Amino acid sequence: MDLRIVSRVLSLRAAWRRRDQWDAMKIAAHQEHALQELRRAAYAGSAFYRRHHAGLQEAPFDQLPPVTKADLMRHFDEAVTAPGLKLADVEQHLRSLAAEDGDPGVPRRGRWWTAATAGTAGPRGTFIWNRSEWATVVASYARANDWAGIKAGPGRPLKLALVTSRVPTHQSAVLGASLRSGLVPTLRLDVAAPIGETVAALNGFQPRVLVGYPSALGPLAVEQLAGRLRILPQAVMSAAEVLTPVAAEELEKAWGSAPVDVYAATETAGIASPCVYRNSHLYEDLLIVEPVDRGGNPAPPGETGAKVLVTVLFSRTLPLIRYEMSDNVRLGGRGCPCGRSFTLLEDIEGRIEDVLELPGTAGPVRVHPIVFHHVLDQAAAGGWQVVQEPAGLRVLLLGLAAGNTAQGVQAAVAGALHAAGVIGTPVDVGMVDHLERTPLGKAPFVRRLSR
């Protein structure tokens, strides 16, 4: 681990603990000042933002047009503020990392940390951070440990096991490689590896903190309850996929405490995480989060947005101002027994890409993943997935919960679709020993038909 990164992360964590005492007015004042600095840097260094915000450089924040991943990638060379950075060069670096199974923790040219999204939820995105920004990214993930009450430091190493993607271009791989040190002994495991190999590695390592996608943690909970996996982590942290209440109950049953569900994205790093009371708070000192409806209008508190606009207050190399993400987020108010005034994140329902369009009596019917959750969360023992294909839907089950049959599940899913107005869509249910994963190892609950 880069010692300069270590020093900066420790410094940030100490400073951020003081921010936990901020009231709403202090948070708002900090956001306003940080936003002014971000806009000033973007307009000075990014030709893209000067053009995108033309005539609006002094306008109120909520009048600025959103920016999409496609916008940024199409104009990457103009969007970045570091002279000489070119998307073609960064992409070549990422291809070399993947081809040579290189160390993603080593920065490009000694100064740039890079990661890419898979492109399964829209266009592929490539993102880059300088040393200061990357330290903030790392510290944002470390904050989840602090807020969950997980102590770590020079006298108490944090043994961390990550069951995520080993693809070196994925942020989880870059993060894991960056954390690896005597302070944070790290075991990186491939989410796609056979479950027996993963169980054996975890039994030998005995992590203090287990981190993984919910689709990876569910089967491990089954192994723990069966006695084949024998670990006693202080905390289990889920990330990168939606953690359902049913899945959370299974993890708590396996390890004795509620999982810590971290909300994050490659582009933004940490967005929110729960405190010891398991109330999830936004990282409002690092980001501005705006749930909006399909028309881009603000979603009122307590209502779920169709998408979310995120402004990363510390981004400078590739500024992100009102960056559009497809997450369906519901925010709450402020106030928590933990004493923090950061806005509460009430729910993340998934991503708009998980919404299927299926034939109905009066035209296409939009089927939200919740339709499948209502049936399958209770029916599957270790996890499930719905895969859309030209001929219909395949439902994949990692085992059946007691009292269920494949035929019964098929009938229940078909009935739920009929109730939603869907016609003419066959449903096939099959038992599998693993779920289908994206190139970066994620196993979304619903996979739309590839276009």
N, C-alpha and C positions, 0 to 999 in steps of 0.2 A: 504494500500500500504506500502511496506517495506520502512522505512525511509532511509535506506542506498541506496536503489535503487533510491529513489527520489533525494537524494543528488548527486549521480553519474550521473543520467540523466541530471540534471540541469547543472552540470559541463561540461559534454560532449557537450551539446547544445551550451554553451558559447564558448567552444574551436572550435567547428565545424563552428560557424559563422565566425570565423577568417579565416578558410580554404576557405570560399567562395571567398576570394580575391586571392587565389593561381592561378598562371599561369600554363601552360601546363608542364613546366620544373619542377616546384615545385611538381605538382601532380605525375609526373613520378618518381621523386626522392623518394617521400614518399612511393609510391607503391613498389619500389625496396627494400627499407629498410624494410618495413613491410613484404614483401614476404620472405626476408632472415630470419627474426625472426620467421615467421610461419614455414618455412621448418626446421629450427633448432629445434624448439619445437616438430614438428612432428617426426623427425628422432630420437630425444632423447626419446620420450615417447610412440611412436606407432610402435609396431612390424609390423603391416600391412603396414605402409608407408615405413618402412625400406625395407621390402620385395618388395613392389610394385614399389619402385624407386631404386631397387638394381642396383648398378653400375652407377646410374644417380644422385647421391646425390650432385655432383658438376656440373651437366649438366645444360645447359640453360633451362629456364623455359618452352619454347615451345617444348622441347624434352621429357617432362615428360608425361607418359601415362595418359589418362583420367581415372576417377573413376566413376562408376555408383552407383546408389542407391542399386542395387542388390549386388554389390561388398561390399559396406559398411555394409549392413545388414547381409550378410553372414559371415563377419569377424568383426562384431561390437566389440566383447570383446577384439580383438587385435588392432582395430583401435583407440579406445579411449585411452587417455593419463592418465586418472585418475585410479590408481590401485584399483581393487575391483569392478569397475563398470561392471555389467553384463547385457546383453540385456534381459535375462529372468526376472531379478529383475525389470528392468525399465518397461517392458511390463506388469508385474503383477501390478505395481503401476498404470499404465494407465487403466488397466482393473478395478481396484478398484475404481478409480476416476469415470469411466463411470457407474459402477454398483451402486455406492452410491450417484451419482450426487454430487461429492465432489467439493471443491473450487480449481479450477486449478491455482489460484494465489498463493497458499501456496506451497513453494518449497518442493520437496521430501527430507526428512532428513534435512530440513532446509538449503539446499545448492544447489539443482539441480532443474532447471525448465525444464519441458519436454513437448513435443508435438509430434503428429504423423500425417502422411498423411493418406488418406483414402485407398490408394492402388487401386483406380479406374484407374489411369494412370500408371500402372505398379505395381511393388511390393510395399507393405506398407513400409513406412519409419518411423523410430523412431529417434528423435533428442533430444539432451540434452545440456544444457548450465549451466555454473557456474554463480555466482552472477555478476561478472564483465562482462561476455559475455551477460547475460540477460539484464543488464543495457544498453549495446550497442544496443541490439535488440530493446528495448523500445525506445531508443533515435533515432534509425534509422526511426521508424515510426513517432516520434514527429518531425523529420526534415521535413517531408512532410508538416506539418502545418507551420513551419518557412518559407519554400521556397514559400508557397502559400500566405504568408502575413497574416496568422492568429495569432494574438497576444494572448498570455496567460502568466500567472504568478501568484504570490501570491496575487496580487491585482485584478486579473481578471480571475476567474475560467473558465475553458474550459468545458462547458456542452456538453458532447459527447454521441451521440446515435449510437449504432452499431446494424445493422440488418444483422447478419451473423449467424454463427453456434453457437448453445449453447452446442454442444458436448464438454465436458470438456477436451478432448484430442486434440482438434484442436487449432492451435496457436492463432486464433482470440479470442477464449474463454480465453486462458491463458493471452493474452495481455489485454483483457478487464477487467479481474479480477485483474490483476496487476496494472492497471491504476486507479482503483476505489479509490477515495480519495476526500478530500475537495477541492484540487486543480483541480481535474478532476472528477466532478460528472458524473457518467457513467450509462447510461441505456442500458442494453444488451437485445436485442430482438431476438427471434428465427425466422430465415428466413422462416421456415416452418409453422409458426403460421398463423391462418386466418387473412386475410388482415384487417378486421374490428378491430380485437384486436390490431394489430400493429398501425393502424391509431389512435385509441383512446389513446394508450400509448404515442405516439409521440405528439399528441395534448396536453396532460397533462404535458409532460416534457419540450417541447419547446427547443430543442437542438440548441446550437450555431453551432455545426458541426454534420452533418449526414453522417455516414459511412456505406457502404453496398456493397454487390455484385451487379453488374449491373442488374442481373436478379431480384433482390429485389427492386432496386431503380426505375426500369421502371414502375412497377405497382403502386408504391408510387407517381411517377410523374403524372400518370393518376388520382389518387385520389386527388392530389393537384390541378390539373387543373379543376377537377369536383367540387372543393370546399369542399370536405369531409375532406381532410387533410389540416390543416391550420397552417403551421409552416413557419418560416422565418429564416432558417439557414444562417449563414455567409458563409458557404462553404458546398458543397456536395462532398464527396470523394468516389470514386469507387475503388474496389480492388478485387483481386483473380480471376476475369474473364475478358475476353476481352471486352473492352468498344468500341463499334462501333461508327462511326461518327453520324449515325442516332440516336442511343440511347443517345449520348452526346447532340445532339440538343434538344431532348425531355426533358432531365434534365434541360438544360438551359432555355427552355421555361417555365418549371414549377417553377424554383426558381430564375431566373434572372441572373445567372452567369454560366460560363462554369464549368463543374465538374472538380475536381482535380483527375486525374487518377493515382493511385499509383501502381507501378510495384513492386511486392514482392513475396516471396515464403517462405514456412515453413522453408526450409533448410537455407536460406540466410538472412531472414528478408527483410528490404527495399532494393531495387535494384536501383530504379529511381523514380523521381516524378517531376512534373512541377513547374516552377517558376511563378511569377505573370504574365509573358508574355505567359504562357501556353506552354512553351517549356520544354520538359522533359529532365532532366539531370541525367546521371549515378552517383551513389555514389562511385566514383572511389577511394576515400580515404578509403573506407571500403571493396571494392571488385575489382577484375579483371574480366571483362566480355569479353568473346571471342566467337562471333558467328562463326560457322564453317559449312562446307558443310557435306554431308553424309559421305565423306571419312575422315573427321576430319581436312581438310585444311581450313585455315582462309578465311572467307567471306570478300571480299573487302568492304570498306566503301560504303554505299549506296546500297549494295546488302543484301538480306535477307538470313540468315543462315538456314540450315535445323535443327539445334539444337544449343545449347549454352553451353560453358564450363564456370563455375563460380568458382572463388577462393575467399573464405571468409577470408579476411586478419586478422580478429580478432578471428577466431575460434581456440580454443586450446583443449577443452575437446574432441571434435570430429572434427579433422581437415578436412576441405574440400578444396582440391587442385585439380583444373581442374575437378570439379564435373559436370557431364553431366546432363543437363536438356533438355527437349524436346521442349522448346519454340522456335518459329520462330521469330527472332529478327533482326531488321535492325538498324544499327548505322549510325550516321552522323558525322559531323565535330565538331568544337568547336566555341565558340563565340556566345554571346547572349546579347541583350540590358540590361539584368539583371546584367551583369558584371562577371558572373561565366564562368570559362573555362572548367568545367567538360563536357565530351563528351555528345553530344545530342543523345537521343534515339528517332529515327524517327518513328518506328512502331513495334508493336507486333501483328503478324497475327494469333496467336493461338498456338496450340500445335500439335505435330505430331500425337498424339492419336486421334485427331479430323478428320484426313484424312481417308476417307472411301475407301475400296477396293470393287468395284462393277463389275459385269460381263460386258465385252465388246466384240466387234466383234473379236478382236485379243487377247483376254485374259483379265485378271483383269485390271481395270482402276482405278487409284488413283484419288479420287475426293476431292479436297481441300474445306474447309468450305466456301471459298470466292464464290464458285458457288452458295451456298444457300444464302449467304449474299446479293448477287446481286438481288435475287428475293424477299426474305422474309423481309429484313430490311424495305422496303417501304410498304409491304403488311400488316404486323402485327401492331396492335395498342399498345400492351403492352409487347410484347416479343414473341419469338418463339423458337422451338427446333425441331431437326430432330433426330429421334430414329431409329436405324437400328435393324431390327428383321429378323428372318429366312425367312419370307414371303415377305419382302420388307421394305419400309421406311414409318414410321409414322411421319407426320408433325403436330406439336402441335402449335396452335396459341392462344395467349392471346388477343382475340379481333381482328377485322379487321379494317384496315385503310379505310377511306372513298373511295368509288369507287371500292372496291375489294369484291370478293366473294370467298367462299371456292373452288368452281369449277374452278374459274379463277386461283387461286393460285396453285391448283393441276396441271392444264395444264401448267402453267409457270414453275413449278419445273420439271415436266416430260420433257418439252422442253429443259430446261437447261441441264438435265442429258443426253438427246439424243445428244445435241450439244457437250457434253464432251466425247461421244463415248460409253455411257452406254446403254446396252440393257437388256430387260427382268427383270427390277426391278420395281414392282408396287409401286405407291405412294398413300398413303391415307392421307387426310387432315382432321383434326378434331379441333373443338373449345374446349378449356379447361379453367378452372378457376385457374389452377396452373400448373407449369412446373415440370417435374420429376427431383428430386434432388439426388445427391450422398449422402452417409452416413454422410458426413460433410457439407451438405446443399448447395453445389454448383449446379448450373443448367447449364451445358455446352451446347453450341449451338448444338453440334453434339455429339451423344452418340453412339459409336460403338457397334456392336454385342458382347455380353458377350461371353468370351471363357472359 
